Amino acid sequence: AFSHKMELLSPDLAEMNVPLFSMGASARWDDRPKLDEEYQQHWRRSLGKTMSHYKKSVWKYKAESIVGPRVFWVCMTSQWIHTRRSTIFDTFTLAVCFGTFLLFFLASGEIPAEQTSRLKDLTQDFHGLCTFLLGFYMNTCLGRWWAIRADGIGGLWGQIDDLTMLLGCYFPRNDAADRAVHERFLRWGVLSHELIYKQVQECSDFSDLVQRGLLLEEERLVLQPLASQHLCSLPQVVWCWQVSFVGHLAYGDPAQGGSRLPHPVTVMPQLMGLCMKARDSIGLLFTYTESQVPMRYLQVISIIVWTHNFIQCLNSAVTISNAWLRTRTTLTCHMARFLIGCFARTARSLRPAACREDRHMENRPSG
């Protein structure tokens, strides 16, 4: 996605076969297949092209197939089983609990109708409460996930695109000096995007960024101590460099490439405004990744959901034991698994950016 975006923003660089990044970068446009080799190695389709996977993450899917009967086959794939082990364990726990209750009541004899009616009313009350609370909880989780994708990563890419287009207008000449300006701004913009995932994963190894030409060795020496001590937000540091470079282009020493920005009184605030919006997008992203919903709120919902599930197992066991395993009553035991699935899967969307695989989906937030 990055290589394609670079080609759309600067098609003349692809034709000229100039270095992808400035100041001694080793990657070139003819090396783009090598940059995508890892992606091609792990990318695959499954279930008759219903879904596309990158490693363990869903990259893209067909909505018309997911909402149809094929959804049951999707839940049986190896990718789903491997990434949902906790949900499977919770379902197994409820199955054991239900089986224990069923054997106990089958051995104890028939339960009076009055007690069965009270248990049924209690189950319905808990079911309504769980549905009400999980609705708000799922909305919160999906809202955080969408804000990270749309306003965080998407906002950052939007500012990089706008900044690159404006620089193409203000530095239109096809010479080494103007290309150096274009490449530096774009390199720093993509570097800030990569550093987001480095910081979320608490990774302080920048050697891969240096090898790919996104980070220079002297820049790595500046960022390395900051990453090791967790002193600041590394992606936002890069945008401080951007703002400083804009000021240099506007009023810097002409002997060092400064004072080249046309109409600096109006253009410099415009470019700095885009840099600050990009920094704000990164700050918004880290607001969600570095924070969580209140623990007590999550505990209350978890206690209520699991209490409902145990009561549901108890009610199903009583009903089945009294009805001698009538088919129509077996459907009630599936409600607990459905609620557990809703609760567990939405919890995973609270920190989507923490997964390294998400960086391959910044232009496809559908997964």
C-alpha positions in Angstrom: 0.0 0.0 0.0 2.9 2.4 0.8 4.7 1.7 -2.5 1.4 2.2 -4.4 0.8 5.5 -2.6 4.3 6.7 -3.3 3.8 6.0 -7.0 0.5 7.9 -7.1 2.0 10.9 -5.3 5.2 11.1 -7.3 4.9 9.1 -10.6 7.9 10.9 -12.1 10.2 9.3 -9.5 9.1 5.9 -10.7 10.0 6.7 -14.3 13.4 8.3 -13.3 14.3 5.4 -11.0 15.6 7.8 -8.4 16.2 6.7 -4.8 13.1 6.0 -2.9 14.3 8.1 0.1 16.8 10.8 0.3 20.3 11.0 1.9 21.8 7.6 1.1 18.7 5.4 1.1 19.3 1.9 -0.3 15.7 1.1 -1.4 14.8 2.0 -5.0 11.7 1.9 -7.0 12.8 -1.3 -8.8 13.0 -3.0 -5.4 9.3 -2.6 -4.6 8.6 -6.4 -5.1 11.2 -7.1 -2.4 9.4 -4.8 0.1 6.2 -6.7 -0.5 7.7 -10.2 -0.3 6.7 -10.7 3.3 3.2 -9.6 2.5 2.9 -12.0 -0.4 4.3 -14.8 1.7 1.6 -14.6 4.4 -1.3 -13.5 2.3 -3.9 -16.1 1.3 -7.5 -16.6 0.6 -9.8 -19.1 2.3 -13.3 -20.5 2.0 -13.8 -20.0 -1.7 -12.5 -16.4 -1.7 -14.8 -15.4 1.1 -12.0 -14.0 3.2 -8.4 -12.9 2.6 -5.9 -13.5 5.5 -2.6 -11.9 6.4 -1.1 -14.2 9.0 -3.8 -14.5 11.7 -5.8 -11.3 10.8 -8.6 -10.9 8.3 -7.5 -8.5 5.6 -10.8 -8.4 3.7 -14.0 -10.3 3.5 -17.2 -10.5 1.4 -20.0 -9.2 3.5 -22.7 -10.9 1.4 -21.1 -14.3 2.3 -20.5 -13.6 5.9 -24.1 -12.6 6.6 -25.3 -15.8 4.8 -25.2 -19.5 5.9 -21.5 -19.6 5.1 -20.9 -17.8 8.4 -21.0 -21.2 10.2 -18.1 -22.5 8.0 -16.2 -19.3 8.8 -16.3 -20.1 12.5 -14.8 -23.5 11.8 -11.6 -22.3 10.1 -8.2 -22.9 11.6 -7.6 -19.1 11.8 -10.8 -18.6 13.9 -10.0 -21.5 16.2 -6.4 -20.4 16.7 -7.2 -16.8 17.5 -10.3 -17.5 19.7 -8.9 -20.0 22.1 -10.2 -18.1 25.1 -13.7 -18.1 23.7 -13.5 -21.8 23.1 -12.3 -22.4 26.6 -15.2 -20.3 28.0 -17.7 -22.3 25.9 -16.1 -25.6 27.2 -16.5 -24.3 30.8 -20.2 -23.5 30.3 -20.7 -26.9 28.6 -19.1 -28.7 31.6 -21.2 -26.6 34.0 -24.4 -27.4 32.0 -23.6 -31.1 31.9 -23.0 -31.2 35.7 -26.3 -29.4 36.4 -28.1 -31.8 34.0 -26.8 -34.9 35.6 -27.6 -33.6 39.0 -31.2 -32.8 38.2 -31.7 -36.1 36.3 -30.6 -37.9 39.4 -32.6 -35.7 41.8 -36.0 -36.1 40.0 -38.5 -33.6 38.6 -38.3 -30.0 39.9 -41.7 -28.5 41.0 -43.3 -26.2 38.4 -43.4 -23.3 40.8 -39.6 -23.3 41.3 -39.1 -23.8 37.5 -41.2 -20.8 36.8 -39.2 -18.6 39.2 -36.0 -19.7 37.7 -37.2 -19.0 34.2 -38.3 -15.5 35.3 -34.9 -14.9 36.9 -33.2 -16.0 33.7 -35.2 -13.7 31.5 -34.5 -10.7 33.8 -30.7 -11.4 33.6 -31.0 -11.8 29.9 -32.6 -8.4 29.4 -30.0 -6.8 31.7 -27.1 -8.4 29.8 -28.5 -7.4 26.4 -28.9 -3.8 27.6 -25.4 -3.5 29.1 -23.6 -5.4 26.3 -25.2 -3.1 23.7 -23.5 0.0 25.2 -20.2 -2.0 25.7 -20.1 -3.2 22.1 -20.8 0.3 20.9 -17.9 1.7 23.0 -15.5 -0.9 21.7 -16.4 -0.5 18.1 -16.3 3.3 18.5 -12.8 3.1 19.8 -11.7 0.8 17.0 -13.2 3.0 14.3 -11.7 6.2 15.8 -8.2 4.6 15.8 -8.6 3.5 12.1 -10.4 6.6 10.7 -9.2 9.5 12.8 -5.9 8.1 14.0 -4.3 6.2 11.1 -6.6 7.6 8.5 -6.1 11.1 9.7 -2.3 10.7 9.6 -2.3 9.4 6.1 -4.6 12.3 5.0 -2.2 14.9 6.3 0.7 13.2 4.7 -1.1 13.2 1.3 -2.1 16.9 1.7 1.4 17.9 2.7 3.0 16.0 -0.2 0.6 17.5 -2.8 1.2 21.1 -1.5 4.9 20.6 -1.6 4.7 19.4 -5.2 3.1 22.7 -6.0 5.5 24.9 -4.0 8.6 23.0 -5.2 7.6 22.0 -8.8 11.0 21.8 -10.4 12.4 18.5 -11.4 15.9 19.0 -9.9 17.8 17.5 -7.1 17.0 20.3 -4.6 13.3 20.1 -5.0 13.2 16.3 -5.0 15.2 16.3 -1.8 12.5 18.3 -0.2 9.7 16.0 -1.4 11.5 12.9 -0.4 12.4 14.1 3.1 8.9 15.2 4.0 7.5 11.9 2.6 10.1 9.8 4.3 9.5 11.4 7.7 5.7 11.1 7.2 5.9 7.3 6.5 8.5 7.0 9.3 6.0 8.5 11.8 3.4 5.9 10.7 5.9 3.0 11.2 6.9 4.4 14.6 3.3 4.2 15.8 3.4 0.4 15.7 6.9 0.3 17.2 5.7 2.4 20.2 2.5 0.4 20.7 4.4 -2.8 20.7 7.1 -1.2 22.9 9.8 -2.2 20.4 13.0 -0.1 20.5 14.8 -1.9 17.6 14.9 0.4 14.6 17.4 -1.6 12.5 14.7 -2.6 10.0 13.6 1.0 9.5 17.3 1.9 8.8 17.6 -1.0 6.3 14.5 0.1 4.5 15.7 3.7 4.2 13.0 5.2 6.4 15.4 6.2 9.2 18.9 7.5 8.9 21.6 6.4 11.3 22.0 9.9 12.8 18.2 10.0 13.3 18.3 6.6 15.0 20.8 7.8 17.5 18.4 10.6 18.5 15.3 8.3 18.8 17.0 5.3 20.4 17.5 6.8 23.9 13.9 8.2 23.8 12.5 4.8 23.0 14.5 3.0 25.6 13.4 5.3 28.4 9.9 5.9 27.1 10.3 9.6 27.5 8.0 10.8 24.7 5.9 9.9 21.7 8.3 9.0 18.9 6.0 9.5 16.0 5.2 13.0 17.3 8.9 13.8 17.5 9.2 13.2 13.8 6.5 15.8 13.2 8.5 18.3 15.3 11.3 17.7 12.8 8.8 18.4 10.0 7.8 21.7 11.5 11.4 22.7 12.1 12.2 21.9 8.5 9.3 24.0 7.3 10.7 26.9 9.2 14.2 26.3 7.7 12.7 26.4 4.2 10.9 29.6 5.0 13.6 31.7 6.8 16.7 29.5 7.0 20.2 30.1 5.8 20.1 30.1 1.9 23.6 28.5 1.9 22.1 25.5 3.6 19.0 25.2 1.4 16.8 27.6 3.4 14.7 30.6 2.5 13.3 28.7 -0.6 9.7 28.5 0.4 7.5 30.8 -1.8 5.3 33.3 0.0 6.5 32.2 3.4 4.2 34.6 5.3 1.1 32.6 4.2 2.6 29.2 3.1 4.5 28.4 6.2 1.4 28.6 8.5 -0.4 26.4 6.1 2.2 23.7 6.1 2.7 23.9 9.8 -1.0 23.5 10.3 -1.0 20.2 8.4 2.0 19.1 10.5 0.1 19.9 13.7 -3.0 18.1 12.5 -0.9 15.0 11.8 0.6 15.2 15.3 -3.0 15.5 16.7 -4.0 12.4 14.8 -1.2 10.5 16.4 -2.1 11.9 19.8 -5.7 10.8 19.3 -4.5 7.3 18.4 -2.4 7.0 21.5 -5.2 8.3 23.6 -7.1 5.0 22.8 -4.1 2.6 22.8 -2.6 3.9 26.0 -5.9 4.0 27.9 -8.7 1.5 28.6 -12.3 1.5 29.7 -12.7 1.7 33.5 -11.8 -1.6 35.1 -14.8 -1.5 37.4 -17.1 -1.0 34.5 -15.6 -4.1 32.8 -15.8 -6.1 36.0 -19.5 -5.3 36.5 -20.4 -6.3 33.0 -18.3 -9.5 33.3 -19.9 -10.5 36.6 -23.4 -9.9 35.2 -22.7 -11.8 32.0 -21.2 -14.8 33.7 -23.9 -14.9 36.4 -26.5 -14.9 33.6 -24.6 -17.7 31.9 -24.6 -19.9 35.0 -28.2 -19.2 35.6 -28.9 -20.0 32.0 -27.1 -23.3 32.3 -29.1 -24.1 35.4 -32.4 -23.2 33.8 -31.6 -25.2 30.7 -30.6 -28.2 32.8 -33.8 -28.0 34.8 -36.0 -27.6 31.7 -34.3 -30.5 29.9 -34.4 -32.8 32.9 -38.1 -32.1 33.4 -38.9 -32.5 29.7 -36.7 -35.6 29.3 -34.5 -34.0 26.7 -37.1 -32.6 24.4 -35.6 -31.1 21.3 -37.2 -27.7 21.5 -35.6 -27.0 24.8 -32.0 -27.6 23.8 -31.8 -24.3 22.0 -31.7 -22.3 25.2 -28.2 -23.5 26.1 -26.8 -21.6 23.1 -27.7 -18.2 24.4 -24.8 -18.2 26.9 -22.2 -19.0 24.2 -23.6 -16.1 22.1 -23.2 -13.6 24.9 -19.7 -14.8 25.7 -18.8 -14.4 22.1 -20.1 -10.9 21.9 -18.3 -10.0 25.2 -14.9 -11.5 24.3 -14.7 -10.5 20.6 -15.6 -6.8 21.2 -12.9 -6.7 24.0 -10.2 -7.5 21.4 -11.1 -4.4 19.4 -10.1 -2.1 22.2 -6.4 -2.0 21.0 -6.4 -2.9 17.3 -3.2 -1.0 16.6 -1.3 -3.2 19.0 -1.2 -6.0 16.5 1.6 -5.7 14.0 -0.6 -7.2 11.3 -2.8 -4.1 11.4 -0.2 -2.0 9.7 -0.9 -3.8 6.4 -4.5 -2.8 6.6 -4.3 1.0 7.0 -6.1 1.5 3.7 -8.6 -1.3 4.2 -10.3 -0.7 7.6 -13.1 -3.2 6.7 -11.2 -6.2 8.3 
